[in-house]
Amino acid sequence: MNLRKFAHMQTCKVRLENICNHNPETVVLAHWRQTGISGLGFKSPDILGAHACSTCHAHVDAHHDEATQLAFAKGIFRTINALVEDGVIHW
């Protein structure tokens, strides 16, 4: 399963208050950035991504404060949970 393609038309799982556009047509897989996991020219593994609308994705890419990063991490957890519940990933 291509998790990047699957993200399109899903609900935003990052859900930043007063930022989220709630438009599934703009949802992509936003990848977590962290030294040792991602870097210049390579993304973290797709499992470390959140279904994020275009405005939430832009915000998490531009803001690295604790509140934004916590919301993004929670979005990743919600995404993984949804993928398990939908039978997309198994373990």
Secondary structure, 3 states (H helix, E strand, C coil): CCHHHHHCCCCCCCCCCCCCCCCHHHCEEEECCCECCEECCECCCHHHEEEECHHHHHHHHHCCCHHHHHHHHHHHHHHHHHHHHCCCCCC
